[in-house]
Protein backbone atom coordinates (compact mmCIF):
# COMPACT_ATOMS: atom_id res chain seq x y z
CA UNK A 1 0.00 0.00 0.00
CA UNK A 2 2.82 2.36 0.95
CA UNK A 3 4.69 1.57 -2.30
CA UNK A 4 1.51 2.34 -4.28
CA UNK A 5 1.12 5.67 -2.45
CA UNK A 6 4.75 6.59 -3.16
CA UNK A 7 4.26 5.61 -6.78
CA UNK A 8 1.25 7.90 -7.13
CA UNK A 9 3.14 10.76 -5.47
CA UNK A 10 6.08 10.15 -7.81
CA UNK A 11 3.83 10.31 -10.87
CA UNK A 12 2.21 13.51 -9.61
CA UNK A 13 5.63 15.11 -9.05
CA UNK A 14 6.68 14.20 -12.59
CA UNK A 15 3.46 15.71 -13.99
CA UNK A 16 3.97 18.89 -11.96
CA UNK A 17 7.58 19.16 -13.11
CA UNK A 18 6.49 18.80 -16.74
CA UNK A 19 3.83 21.49 -16.33
CA UNK A 20 6.42 23.82 -14.82
CA UNK A 21 9.31 23.33 -17.25
CA UNK A 22 8.08 21.77 -20.52
CA UNK A 23 8.74 24.41 -23.21
CA UNK A 24 5.91 25.37 -25.56
CA UNK A 25 6.28 27.00 -28.98
CA UNK A 26 5.54 30.47 -27.60
CA UNK A 27 6.99 32.96 -25.14
CA UNK A 28 5.98 34.82 -22.01
CA UNK A 29 7.00 38.45 -21.48
CA UNK A 30 6.76 40.24 -18.15
CA UNK A 31 8.17 43.36 -16.47
CA UNK A 32 11.94 43.39 -15.99
CA UNK A 33 13.95 46.02 -14.15
CA UNK A 34 15.21 49.60 -14.22
CA UNK A 35 18.99 50.08 -14.42
CA UNK A 36 20.73 53.35 -13.55
CA UNK A 37 22.93 54.15 -16.54
CA UNK A 38 25.67 55.96 -14.63
CA UNK A 39 27.61 52.74 -13.83
CA UNK A 40 26.81 51.22 -17.25
CA UNK A 41 27.88 54.08 -19.53
CA UNK A 42 31.10 56.03 -19.14
CA UNK A 43 32.24 59.03 -21.13
CA UNK A 44 35.91 58.99 -20.19
CA UNK A 45 36.64 62.12 -18.18
CA UNK A 46 33.01 63.23 -18.47
CA UNK A 47 30.80 65.02 -15.95
CA UNK A 48 29.23 62.57 -13.48
CA UNK A 49 28.44 64.98 -10.65
CA UNK A 50 24.65 64.86 -11.11
CA UNK A 51 21.83 64.50 -8.60
CA UNK A 52 19.28 62.69 -10.75
CA UNK A 53 19.50 59.53 -12.84
CA UNK A 54 18.75 58.26 -16.32
CA UNK A 55 17.72 54.59 -16.38
CA UNK A 56 17.16 51.99 -19.09
CA UNK A 57 14.25 49.60 -18.81
CA UNK A 58 14.08 45.88 -19.55
CA UNK A 59 11.43 43.23 -19.97
CA UNK A 60 11.86 39.52 -19.31
CA UNK A 61 11.12 37.11 -22.18
CA UNK A 62 11.21 33.36 -21.61
CA UNK A 63 9.87 30.18 -23.16
CA UNK A 64 6.26 29.53 -22.16
CA UNK A 65 5.46 26.44 -20.11
CA UNK A 66 1.98 24.97 -19.55
CA UNK A 67 1.79 26.72 -16.15
CA UNK A 68 3.01 30.13 -17.34
CA UNK A 69 0.74 29.84 -20.39
CA UNK A 70 -2.33 29.42 -18.16
CA UNK A 71 -1.22 32.15 -15.73
CA UNK A 72 -0.83 34.62 -18.60
CA UNK A 73 -4.59 34.38 -19.16
CA UNK A 74 -5.37 35.69 -15.68
CA UNK A 75 -2.95 38.62 -15.22
CA UNK A 76 -2.03 41.85 -16.99
CA UNK A 77 1.60 41.39 -15.91
CA UNK A 78 2.32 38.44 -18.19
CA UNK A 79 1.82 38.46 -21.94
CA UNK A 80 1.78 35.47 -24.28
CA UNK A 81 3.83 36.04 -27.45
CA UNK A 82 3.68 33.77 -30.51
CA UNK A 83 7.12 32.44 -31.48
CA UNK A 84 7.08 34.45 -34.72
CA UNK A 85 6.80 37.67 -32.69
CA UNK A 86 10.10 36.90 -30.93
CA UNK A 87 12.23 34.90 -33.35
CA UNK A 88 12.58 35.00 -37.09
CA UNK A 89 11.48 31.96 -39.04
CA UNK A 90 14.13 29.24 -38.66
CA UNK A 91 16.28 31.29 -36.29
CA UNK A 92 18.06 29.18 -33.66
CA UNK A 93 19.07 30.15 -30.12
CA UNK A 94 22.56 31.28 -31.10
CA UNK A 95 21.32 33.38 -34.01
CA UNK A 96 18.63 34.98 -31.85
CA UNK A 97 21.11 35.91 -29.11
CA UNK A 98 23.60 37.28 -31.64
CA UNK A 99 20.88 39.37 -33.29
CA UNK A 100 19.85 40.81 -29.92
CA UNK A 101 23.46 41.69 -29.08
CA UNK A 102 23.89 43.27 -32.51
CA UNK A 103 20.74 45.33 -32.00
CA UNK A 104 22.20 46.51 -28.70
CA UNK A 105 25.53 47.55 -30.23
CA UNK A 106 23.62 49.29 -33.02
CA UNK A 107 21.62 51.29 -30.50
CA UNK A 108 24.85 52.25 -28.74
CA UNK A 109 26.45 53.32 -32.03
CA UNK A 110 23.51 55.58 -32.90
CA UNK A 111 23.30 56.91 -29.34
CA UNK A 112 26.94 58.02 -29.46
CA UNK A 113 26.71 59.64 -32.88
CA UNK A 114 23.49 61.50 -32.07
CA UNK A 115 24.71 62.60 -28.61
CA UNK A 116 28.04 63.88 -29.95
CA UNK A 117 26.30 65.70 -32.80
CA UNK A 118 23.95 67.43 -30.33
CA UNK A 119 26.96 68.36 -28.20
CA UNK A 120 28.80 69.71 -31.26
CA UNK A 121 31.65 67.18 -31.07
CA UNK A 122 32.84 65.40 -34.26
CA UNK A 123 33.16 61.61 -34.54
CA UNK A 124 35.07 59.40 -36.97
CA UNK A 125 33.13 56.56 -38.67
CA UNK A 126 34.81 53.88 -40.77
CA UNK A 127 33.21 50.91 -42.56
CA UNK A 128 34.66 47.68 -41.23
CA UNK A 129 33.49 44.55 -43.00
CA UNK A 130 30.23 42.65 -42.82
CA UNK A 131 28.64 41.02 -39.76
CA UNK A 132 26.80 37.72 -40.38
CA UNK A 133 23.56 37.61 -38.39
CA UNK A 134 22.20 34.35 -39.82
CA UNK A 135 23.23 31.49 -42.12
CA UNK A 136 20.40 29.92 -44.12
CA UNK A 137 20.18 26.15 -43.66
CA UNK A 138 19.93 25.41 -47.38
CA UNK A 139 22.29 28.18 -48.47
CA UNK A 140 25.78 27.95 -49.92
CA UNK A 141 27.41 28.90 -46.59
CA UNK A 142 25.65 26.30 -44.43
CA UNK A 143 28.22 24.51 -42.23
CA UNK A 144 30.92 26.94 -43.41
CA UNK A 145 29.98 30.38 -42.08
CA UNK A 146 28.36 30.99 -38.67
CA UNK A 147 26.21 33.70 -37.16
CA UNK A 148 28.58 36.13 -35.49
CA UNK A 149 31.29 35.83 -38.16
CA UNK A 150 32.74 39.10 -39.36
CA UNK A 151 33.67 38.97 -43.05
CA UNK A 152 36.73 41.15 -43.63
CA UNK A 153 37.61 40.39 -47.27
CA UNK A 154 36.20 38.80 -50.43
CA UNK A 155 38.71 37.29 -52.86
CA UNK A 156 41.47 39.26 -51.18
CA UNK A 157 39.65 42.60 -51.39
CA UNK A 158 39.28 44.21 -47.96
CA UNK A 159 35.75 45.43 -47.20
CA UNK A 160 36.06 49.07 -46.14
CA UNK A 161 33.33 50.81 -48.13
CA UNK A 162 29.55 50.81 -47.85
CA UNK A 163 27.90 48.56 -50.46
CA UNK A 164 31.19 46.87 -51.38
CA UNK A 165 30.16 43.41 -50.15
CA UNK A 166 26.90 43.41 -52.15
CA UNK A 167 28.70 44.58 -55.28
CA UNK A 168 31.46 41.96 -55.06
CA UNK A 169 29.03 39.07 -54.51
CA UNK A 170 26.49 40.45 -56.99
CA UNK A 171 29.03 40.37 -59.82
CA UNK A 172 29.39 36.59 -59.46
CA UNK A 173 27.28 33.73 -60.78
CA UNK A 174 26.08 30.28 -59.74
CA UNK A 175 28.97 27.88 -59.14
CA UNK A 176 31.64 30.54 -58.64
CA UNK A 177 34.05 29.84 -55.79
CA UNK A 178 34.49 32.74 -53.37
CA UNK A 179 37.45 33.11 -51.03
CA UNK A 180 36.36 34.66 -47.74
CA UNK A 181 38.57 36.03 -44.98
CA UNK A 182 36.74 36.39 -41.69
CA UNK A 183 37.12 36.81 -37.94
CA UNK A 184 35.43 34.31 -35.62
CA UNK A 185 35.85 34.62 -31.86
CA UNK A 186 38.93 36.85 -32.35
CA UNK A 187 40.58 34.36 -34.74
CA UNK A 188 41.24 35.10 -38.42
CA UNK A 189 40.03 32.32 -40.74
CA UNK A 190 40.07 31.77 -44.50
CA UNK A 191 37.30 29.69 -46.08
CA UNK A 192 35.92 29.06 -49.56
CA UNK A 193 32.25 28.96 -50.51
CA UNK A 194 30.78 27.78 -53.81
CA UNK A 195 27.87 30.04 -54.67
CA UNK A 196 24.47 28.51 -55.25
CA UNK A 197 20.88 29.68 -55.36
CA UNK A 198 19.76 31.69 -52.35
CA UNK A 199 16.73 29.89 -50.84
CA UNK A 200 13.45 31.48 -52.00
CA UNK A 201 15.21 34.06 -54.16
CA UNK A 202 13.94 33.15 -57.64
CA UNK A 203 17.29 31.96 -58.93
CA UNK A 204 19.70 34.51 -57.49
CA UNK A 205 23.17 33.22 -56.62
CA UNK A 206 24.73 34.12 -53.29
CA UNK A 207 26.26 33.05 -50.00
CA UNK A 208 22.90 32.40 -48.34
CA UNK A 209 23.48 34.64 -45.33
CA UNK A 210 21.73 37.52 -43.62
CA UNK A 211 24.15 40.30 -42.75
CA UNK A 212 24.72 43.88 -41.67
CA UNK A 213 27.50 46.22 -42.67
CA UNK A 214 29.76 46.82 -39.69
CA UNK A 215 31.28 50.16 -38.74
CA UNK A 216 33.86 51.37 -36.26
CA UNK A 217 33.39 54.56 -34.33
CA UNK A 218 36.18 56.67 -32.86
CA UNK A 219 35.38 59.50 -30.47
CA UNK A 220 37.22 61.92 -28.25
CA UNK A 221 36.40 61.51 -25.44
CA UNK A 222 35.89 57.74 -25.60
CA UNK A 223 32.60 56.15 -24.59
CA UNK A 224 32.55 52.77 -22.81
CA UNK A 225 29.54 50.51 -22.19
CA UNK A 226 29.13 47.78 -19.57
CA UNK A 227 25.94 46.16 -20.83
CA UNK A 228 27.09 42.69 -21.90
CA UNK A 229 24.04 40.96 -20.38
CA UNK A 230 21.44 43.19 -22.06
CA UNK A 231 20.24 42.83 -25.64
CA UNK A 232 17.93 44.62 -28.05
CA UNK A 233 17.72 48.22 -29.31
CA UNK A 234 15.25 49.76 -26.87
CA UNK A 235 17.79 51.53 -24.62
CA UNK A 236 18.92 53.82 -27.45
CA UNK A 237 17.11 56.97 -26.30
CA UNK A 238 18.29 56.65 -22.71
CA UNK A 239 21.87 55.91 -23.81
CA UNK A 240 21.79 59.13 -25.84
CA UNK A 241 20.58 61.21 -22.90
CA UNK A 242 23.11 59.67 -20.50
CA UNK A 243 26.01 60.29 -22.91
CA UNK A 244 24.93 63.89 -23.40
CA UNK A 245 24.60 64.33 -19.65
CA UNK A 246 28.22 63.28 -19.20
CA UNK A 247 29.47 65.32 -22.17
CA UNK A 248 27.85 68.53 -20.91
CA UNK A 249 28.58 70.38 -17.68
CA UNK A 250 24.88 70.87 -16.90
CA UNK A 251 22.71 68.27 -15.16
CA UNK A 252 20.06 67.31 -17.71
CA UNK A 253 18.16 65.29 -15.09
CA UNK A 254 17.47 68.38 -12.95
CA UNK A 255 17.66 66.01 -9.96
CA UNK A 256 14.85 63.68 -11.09
CA UNK A 257 14.86 59.90 -11.53
CA UNK A 258 14.11 59.57 -15.25
CA UNK A 259 13.61 56.43 -17.32
CA UNK A 260 12.28 55.65 -20.75
CA UNK A 261 12.46 53.45 -23.78
CA UNK A 262 12.82 53.70 -27.53
CA UNK A 263 15.29 52.83 -30.26
CA UNK A 264 17.60 55.66 -31.31
CA UNK A 265 17.73 55.98 -35.09
CA UNK A 266 20.58 57.66 -36.95
CA UNK A 267 18.63 60.88 -37.54
CA UNK A 268 17.61 61.28 -33.89
CA UNK A 269 14.15 59.77 -34.31
CA UNK A 270 12.93 57.61 -31.42
CA UNK A 271 11.76 54.28 -32.81
CA UNK A 272 8.96 52.00 -31.66
CA UNK A 273 9.84 49.08 -29.38
CA UNK A 274 8.06 46.19 -27.68
CA UNK A 275 6.87 45.98 -24.08
CA UNK A 276 6.35 49.68 -23.31
CA UNK A 277 3.49 48.81 -20.94
CA UNK A 278 5.59 46.36 -18.89
CA UNK A 279 8.44 48.84 -18.73
CA UNK A 280 6.07 51.32 -17.09
CA UNK A 281 5.34 48.74 -14.40
CA UNK A 282 9.06 48.14 -13.82
CA UNK A 283 9.78 51.88 -13.72
CA UNK A 284 7.00 52.53 -11.23
CA UNK A 285 8.38 49.83 -8.93
CA UNK A 286 11.74 51.67 -8.91
CA UNK A 287 10.19 55.06 -8.03
CA UNK A 288 10.93 56.58 -11.43
CA UNK A 289 9.35 60.05 -11.67
CA UNK A 290 9.44 60.74 -15.43
CA UNK A 291 9.12 58.17 -18.23
CA UNK A 292 9.80 58.89 -21.91
CA UNK A 293 7.74 56.79 -24.34
CA UNK A 294 7.94 56.80 -28.16
CA UNK A 295 4.98 58.56 -29.74
CA UNK A 296 5.42 56.50 -32.89
CA UNK A 297 3.34 57.30 -35.95
CA UNK A 298 0.72 54.67 -36.77
CA UNK A 299 -0.88 55.39 -40.16
CA UNK A 300 -4.60 54.76 -40.50
CA UNK A 301 -4.05 51.76 -42.77
CA UNK A 302 -1.89 50.15 -40.05
CA UNK A 303 -4.55 50.83 -37.41
CA UNK A 304 -7.24 49.43 -39.72
CA UNK A 305 -5.24 46.27 -40.41
CA UNK A 306 -4.43 45.84 -36.70
CA UNK A 307 -7.53 46.71 -34.65
CA UNK A 308 -6.62 47.74 -31.12
CA UNK A 309 -2.97 48.52 -31.90
CA UNK A 310 -1.55 51.35 -29.79
CA UNK A 311 1.49 53.57 -30.04
CA UNK A 312 4.13 53.00 -27.36
CA UNK A 313 3.00 56.23 -25.69
CA UNK A 314 -0.64 55.10 -25.69
CA UNK A 315 0.41 51.72 -24.24
CA UNK A 316 2.42 53.45 -21.53
CA UNK A 317 -0.38 55.85 -20.57
CA UNK A 318 -2.94 53.04 -20.46
CA UNK A 319 -0.76 50.96 -18.13
CA UNK A 320 0.13 53.97 -15.96
CA UNK A 321 -3.56 54.66 -15.43
CA UNK A 322 -4.26 50.99 -14.70
CA UNK A 323 -1.61 50.70 -11.96
CA UNK A 324 -2.31 54.16 -10.58
CA UNK A 325 1.25 55.44 -10.75
CA UNK A 326 2.05 59.13 -10.25
CA UNK A 327 4.91 58.83 -12.74
CA UNK A 328 4.74 61.38 -15.55
CA UNK A 329 4.53 59.76 -19.00
CA UNK A 330 6.09 62.01 -21.65
CA UNK A 331 5.63 61.37 -25.41
CA UNK A 332 8.72 61.75 -27.61
CA UNK A 333 9.11 61.46 -31.35
CA UNK A 334 12.74 62.57 -31.47
CA UNK A 335 15.55 63.03 -28.98
CA UNK A 336 14.94 66.78 -29.31
CA UNK A 337 11.48 66.27 -27.78
CA UNK A 338 13.11 64.76 -24.69
CA UNK A 339 15.74 67.51 -24.53
CA UNK A 340 13.11 70.23 -24.91
CA UNK A 341 11.08 68.73 -22.06
CA UNK A 342 14.13 68.54 -19.82
CA UNK A 343 15.11 72.12 -20.66
CA UNK A 344 11.77 73.42 -19.36
CA UNK A 345 11.76 71.16 -16.28
CA UNK A 346 12.19 72.98 -12.99
CA UNK A 347 15.05 71.92 -10.75
CA UNK A 348 13.89 69.43 -8.14
N, C-alpha and C positions, 0 to 999 in steps of 0.2 A: 504493500500500500504506500509506504514511504517512498520507494523507488518510483512509483507511478506519479506521486505528487511532485517529486523532484523533476521528473521528466516533463510534466506539464509546465512547471515553472521555467525549465530550460527552454522549452519551445516558445513560451511567451516572451522571454528575454530576447531570444533571437528575432522574433517578430518585431518587438519594440526597437531593437537595434537597426533592423532593416528600415523601419519607418523613419528613424532619425537620420540615417546616413545614406540611404540608397539614392544616388543622383538621378534626377529626372532631366529631360531634355528642355529645361527652361531655367530661369534664374530668379533669384529674389534680391531686390534692392531695398536698403533701409538706411536711415540716417547714419552718417559716420561721425567725424569730429571736426573741430576747428583748431587750426594750427597757426600760432603766432609766427609771422614770417621773419621776424628779426633774427632768430638763430638759424634760419634756413636759407636766407639770402644775405650775402655780404658784398657790398661795394667796398673794395679794399681802400681803407683810409677815409671812408665816407662818414657822414654825420649819423650817429646812432643815439644821440642824446635827446630822445623824444619821450613824451609822456603817454601818448596813446599807442595803439597797435593796429596793424593791418594783418588780417588772418585769411588763409585759404581754407576752403571747405571741402570735405570729402563725403562720398557716400560709400556704403559697403555693398558689394555685389558678389553673390556666391551662388553655387549650384543649388537649385531647389531640391528639397527632399519631400517625401509624402507629408511629413508633419509641417514643414515650413510652407508647403503649398496650401494646405488647409488653413493654417493660421493667417496667411495673406488675405484670405477671404473675409476675415473678421476684424481687421485693423487697418487704419489709415497709415500706419507706420511701417508697413511692409508692402512691396509692390511686386507682382508677378510679371516677369519680362520674358517674352518668347525668345528662344535662342537666337533668332535672326536679328533681334534688336540689340544684341550684345556682340555676337561674333559674325564675321562675314562667312558666307557659304563656303564650307570646306576648310575653314581656318582652324588649325590645331592650337593647343595650349601655348606652345612656344611662340608661334606666329602672333597670337593674340597679345601675349605679354610684351613682345618686341614692338608691336604696333602701338600699344599704350605708352611704352617708354619713349617711342619716337614722337608721339603726339605731345608728350611732356616736354621733350627737348625743343620741339618746334614752338611751343608756347613760350618757353624761356627765351628762345632766339628772338621772337617777335617782341616780347616784353622789353628786352634790352634795347633793341633798335628803336622802338617807339619812345621809351623813356629817355634815351640819350638824345633823340631828336627834339623832344619837348624841352629838354634841358639845354639844348644848343651845343651839344658835344658831338663831334664826328665819330664815326665808327668805320672800321675796315672790314668789308665782306669779300670773301674769296670762294669761288666754287671749288668743291673738293670731292669729286667722284660721285658715285651713285650708291644709295643705301637700299638693299633688298629687303622688302617688308614681307614678301611671300613668294614661295616657289610652287607653281601649279603642278599637281600630281602627274598629269599627263604631258607636261611640257618638256622641252628639250633639256632643261637644267635640272630635272628631277634627279635626286641622288647625287648631284654634282655641286650645285649651289645650295645655300641654306639661308633662311631668314636671319637677318642680322649681318650678313656679309656686306662688306663695303667694296664695291668694284672701283679700282683705281685706274685701270688701263684696259683698252680694247686693242688687240693686235699691236701692242707696244706703244699705242698712243695714249698719253696721260689725259685723264678727264679733268679739265680745269676750266671749262666754259659751259654756260647754260645751253641745253639742247644738244650738246655734243654726243652724248650717249645714244639718243634717239636717232640722230643722223648716221652715226657709224653703223648701228645695227640695221637701220632702215635701208641702207645701200646694199645690203646682202640679200641672198636668196636661199631658198630651201636647199639643205644639204651642205651649205658652206660651213667650214670649221672655223670657229672663233677662239682665239687665244685670249684668256681673261686673267688679269692680275688683280688679286683681291686681298683684303685684310680680314681675317677671321680670328676673333679673340686675341688681338694684338700680334698675330702671326701673318706674315706675307705668304701667300700661296699663288701658284700658277696652275690653271686648269684649262682644259679645252672642252668646248661644247659644240656639237653638230646641230645646226639650226634645223628646226622642223616646224610644222604648223602650230601656231598658238591655239590652244583649245578654244573653241567657239569664236573664232576670229574670221571665218569665211576665207580661209586659205592664206592668211598672212603668215610669213615666216618670222620666227623670233626666238628669244631665249625662254619664254614662258615664265616670266617673273613679274611681280608687281614691285614697283620701286619708287623712290623719291630722290630727287637731286639733293646732295648734301652740300652744306656750306660751312665755312669756318668764319668765326666772328672775333675780331680783335678790338679791344676797347682800352681806353686809358681814362679813368682807372678800370681795373679788371673787376669782373663780377663773378662770384662763385656761388653755386647752389649746392645745398645738402638735402636733396629730395629723392634719394635713390629708391625709396620704398613707395613712392607715389607716382601714379601714371595718369595719362589723359591730358587734355588741353585746357580744362576748365579753370585752372588757376592763373591763366594769362593776365587777366585784368589786375588781379591783386599783386602779381609779380611786378607789373608795370608801376603800380602806385608805390610799392615798397622800394623799388630801385630809385624812383624819383625822389622819394622821401630821404634816401641816404645820399643822393647826389646833391640835393639842395640843402641850404642851411636852415630853412624854415621847417616847422613841424606840420606836415600836411594833415596829420590826424587831429590836430587841435585838442589833443588830450582824450579823444574818444576811442573806444574799442570798435573797430570797423572791420567788417568782413564782406564777402561778396563772391560772385562767381561769374564766369564768362570767358570764352576764348578770346585772346588778343590777336586780331588779324593785322597784317602788315601795314594797313593804312590807318590803324588806330580804331577801327570798328570793333565793337564788342559782340562776339558771335554767340549764337544760341548753344546751350549745353543741355545735358540730361540731369534730372534729379534736383531741380531748383527748389521744389517744395520740401524735400527731405533735408536739404542744406539749410533751409530756414529753421527747421526743428533743431538741427545740430547747433546752429548759431545761437538760438535762443537759450539752449541749455548752457552755453558758455558765456552768458550775459553780454553778448554782442549788442551794441546800441544802434548801429547803422549797418544796413545790408544793401549792397549794390546788386541789382538783378538786371540782366539783359532785357531791354524792351525791343525784342527782335520783331522785324516786320513779317507779318503773316498775310500774304495776299488773299483776296476773297476766294480765289479758286482753290487755294490750299485749305482754307477754312471750310469750304463747301465739300471738298473731297475727304476731309477729316473732321467730321462733326464733333464738337466738344474740345478741339485742340485749343490750347492756351499758349500765349507767349510766356517766356520764363518769368517776366514781371507779374503777369496775371496769376501764374502758378504760385509765385512767392506770396503775393498779397492774399490769395485765397487761403493758403496754409497759415499765414500769420494771423488772419482773422479767426481761423478754426481753433488754433491753440491759444489765442488770447494774449499774444506777446505784445509788449510795448515797443519792441524794436521797430525802428523806422525803415521801411522798405523804399529804396530810391531807384527809379528806372534810369537806365543808361543805355544809350545807343552807341556812343563812342567814349573813349577815355576822356575826352574833353568834357563830356557831361559830368563825369565823376569829379574832375578837377574843378569845374565851375561850381559844383555843389559844395565841395570842400572849401573853396575860396570864400564863399558867403557864410560858412558855418562859424558861429560864435565860439570863441575859446571856452573850453569847459571849465 
